[in-house]
Amino acid sequence: MAHEHYKAIARNSLLIRSLPEQHIETLLSHANFRHYERGENVFLQDEEATAIHVVIDGWVKLFRVAPNGAEAVVSVFTRGGSFGEAVALRGTNYPVSAEAVTAAEVMHIPSSLLISLMKEDPQIGLSILASTFMHLHSLVEQLEQLKAQTGAQRVAEFLLTLCQCDCGPSEVILPYDKVLIAGRLGMKPESLSRAFARLKTAGVKIKKNHAAIEDVRRLREYTEDDPADAWSKA
């Protein structure tokens, strides 16, 4: 029964819902579902890519480790997010590692099955391209934020992605530890603490892993300010 519940969640992921309907059940019936504890590796950098992965529940980070041991967070995925499409279809090795940053449920689709279906129906290839494009678009947005926004504005953008409303007050739970949030936003942990402090002027109060936002619309306006103006408000 648990797998049926997971399949229902998987159907709402961008990757699966963009596939031709006649192939979805075939893919889901051959998928593997696995539970990961916090800190457990989904795969390691340079391992052979043999599957495409969809997060069913929890959070998973993709990261690279530099020769000096420093970790660079590439992306963080939660429910419905997929990763590994391009590299799995090429049959090469993973350029990053994946690790569960909370307890997580992940669905693994064998790339050999997807390739076989693509040969039967080229429409599947277009669906994979759409998913890959979304990953590229997300990376471009991250780059734009790094170049065009202050640290506090990037943190504000992150908090807005967690909000369930477009205006008025909101309280959100930080989904994973602050060190990872800092890495995800291209910041050092101490810079993240300073950014949280600056956001008090934008109506944000941080207490442990909770963020109380006085007005979501006001916070969004803060992210759209000219960086020089945002600094002057700190």
N, C-alpha and C positions, 0 to 999 in steps of 0.2 A: 504493500500500500504506500510505503514511503516513496518508492521510486515513481509511482503514478503521480504523487504530489509534486515530486521534483520535475517530472516531465511537463506538468502543467505550467510550472514556473519557467522552464526552459523554452516553452512555446512563445513566451512573451519577450524573450531576449531578441536583440536586434538581429543577430545572425540567423536564428531559427525562423523567426517570423518573416524574414525576407526571402526564405527559400520557397520553391514551388511546393504547394500543399501536398501533392502526391508523393513527395519524397520525405516529408517530415517524420512520419511514423516509422519509416524504415531506419532513418538515422537515430531516432530516439530509442528504438528497440535494440539497437546494437551499441548504444552508448554505455559507458561504465560510469557509475556514480560512486564517489568516494568521500569519506569524511576526513578532514585534516584538523589536527589540533594546532593551536597557536604556536608559531615558530617552526612548524613542520614544512619541509620543502615539497613543492609540487613537482618541480624539476630543477635541474642545475644548469648553469651556463655551460655550453659546449656539449651537453648531452644531445643525442640524436632526437630530432623532433618527429614523433610518431602519432601525435594526436592534436586536435583542436580542443580548447578548454572553455567551458562556460561556468561562471560562478552562479551557483544556485542560492547560496546563503553565505553570509559572512563577508570578509574582505581578504583580498590577495594582492600582494605587491610584486611588481616586476622590478628587478634591480641588477646592476652590474657592479662587479668588484674590480677596482683599479689595481694595477701592480703593487701600489703602495698600501693596499688593504682598505682604502677608502671606499665606502659604498655610495653609489649614485642611484637614487630612486628614479625609475623611468616612468612608472605609472602605478596607480592603485585601482583595483576593480572591485565592484560589489555586485549584488544580485542582478543578473541579466547581462553582465559584461563578459565579453569573449576575448580571448587572446591566443596567439600562436597560429593564426590562420595562414599567413604568408609563408612562414618558415616551414610549417608542416607540409604544405603543398609542394614546396620545393625539395623536400626530403633532405634538408641540411640540418645543422646543429643549432640549438637555441643560442641566440646572442646574449640572452639575459637569464637570470634565475628567477623562479617564482616561489614565493613563500606565503603561507597563510599568516596573516597578522592578527587574526582572531580565529576562533573555531570556525571552520568553513566547510561547506559542501560544494564539491566541484564535479561537473559532468565532463567526461572525456569522450570525444568522438574520434574514432580511428581515422587517420587521414587517408589510409588506403581505401576505406569505404567511400569517403567523400570524393576521392579522385575517380573511383569506379563509376559513381553516379554522374560525375561531371562529364564523363565520356559519353554517357547515355543522353544527358540533357545539359547542353551548354548554358541554359538559364541559371543553373547552380553557380557557374563561374561568375556571372554578373552579380549574384547575391553575395558571393565572397568578396568581390571587388567593392561592393557597397559597404560592407563591414570594415574592410581594410581602409577605405577612404575615411570612415568615421574615426579610426585610430589616428590617421594622419592629421585630420582636422583638429583633433584633441591636442596633438603634439604642437601644432602650429599655434593654437590658443595659449598653450603653456609658454611657448617661446615669446609670444606677444606680451603676456603678462610679465615675464621676467624683464623684458626690455622697456616696457611702457608704464609699469605700475610700481608704486612703492611696496615695501614688504607688507605694510599694514593693509594696503588695498588688496594684495594677493590673499591675505588671510581673510579679509572681508568676503572676497569672491568665494573662497572655500566654504565659509559659513553659510553663504547664500545657497550653495548647492545642497545644503542639509535642511533648509527650511521647507516647510510644507505649505506655506502661504506666501502671497505676494505683497501683503501690506499688514500693518499692525504689529503687535508684539509676537515674539516667537521664542521658544526655548528649544535648543538642540543639544544633543549629546555628541561629544566628539567621538567618532567611531573607533579611533585607534590612538596609540600613545603620541605625545607631543613631539617626540624625537622624529617619528615617521612623518608627522604632519609637516614639520620643518623641512625634512628631506624632500617630501613631495612638492613643496613650494619653493625649493631652491634656496633655503635659508639655513642658518645655523640655529640650534636650539635657543641660544641666548637672544638671537635676533627675533625669533618667534615670541619670546616673552616680552620684548620691547614692543613688538607689533600689537600684542594683546593689550598692553598698557595704553598705546596710542588710540586704540579703538574705543576706549571709554568715552572719548569726545564724540564718537559716532553712535553712542548709546548701546555699547556692548559691554557686558560684565561677564568675566570668566571666573568660574569657581570649580576647581578640580576639573572634571571632564564634562562640565555643563557650560553652555554659553547662553546667556539671557540677552535677547535683542529687543530693544525698546520699540523699534519701528523698522520693519524689513525694507520698506520703500526708502527710508532715510539712509539705511546702510547701502542700498544699491546705488543711490545717488553719490555716496562717498566713493564707491569704486569707479564712478564715471568722472570724478573730478580730475582736473589737471594735476599731475603728480606734485607740482610745486605748491598748488593750493592745498593738496592733501597734507603735505609736510607742515604747512603753516597752521593747520588745524590741530596738529599733534600737540 
